[in-house]
Amino acid sequence: MDAEGMLEVIGFLSVYPEFESVKLEKVVFTLANSKVLIQESLWNEFTLQARYLLTAHNLSTATQGNTVTGIINRLKIDGDIEIGSVVGTPKDSWELSSYGRELTQLKASVVGGFITCTLM
């Protein structure tokens, strides 16, 4: 990985420290993938924010698998007990994480609804 890539990983993990336990290779790959999918010409000064949100969304939903079709809520109690639920069926995968929902809102305000972005 080059110096620029490492700086991106450090920047991402400083904003979203909840992903520090994810394998570095997976974070690097997902960040690189977001660079291809988020077009700077559309996002302008919000490009990095959009890339980080897309990366966080993809990392957070990667563990859910393809069988999950709803908004996931999870609560851990005393480290041993975990309660989970799937609520409804989202209109698309962006509803599956808070990062995806935030990215959708950002897209609506920055890019607008008339442009279809390639967001996986």
Stockholm file with secondary structure:
# STOCKHOLM 1.0

chainA/1-120         MDAEGMLEVIGFLSVYPEFESVKLEKVVFTLANSKVLIQESLWNEFTLQARYLLTAHNLSTATQGNTVTGIINRLKIDGDIEIGSVVGTPKDSWELSSYGRELTQLKASVVGGFITCTLM
#=GR chainA/1-120 SS CCHHHHHHHHHHHHHCGGGTTSCHHHHHHHHHHHHHHSCHHHHGGGHHHHHHHHHHHHHHHHTTCTTCCSEEEEEEETTTEEEEEEESCCSSGGGGSHHHHHHHHHHHHHTCTTSCCCCC
#=GC SS_cons         CCHHHHHHHHHHHHHCGGGTTSCHHHHHHHHHHHHHHSCHHHHGGGHHHHHHHHHHHHHHHHTTCTTCCSEEEEEEETTTEEEEEEESCCSSGGGGSHHHHHHHHHHHHHTCTTSCCCCC
//
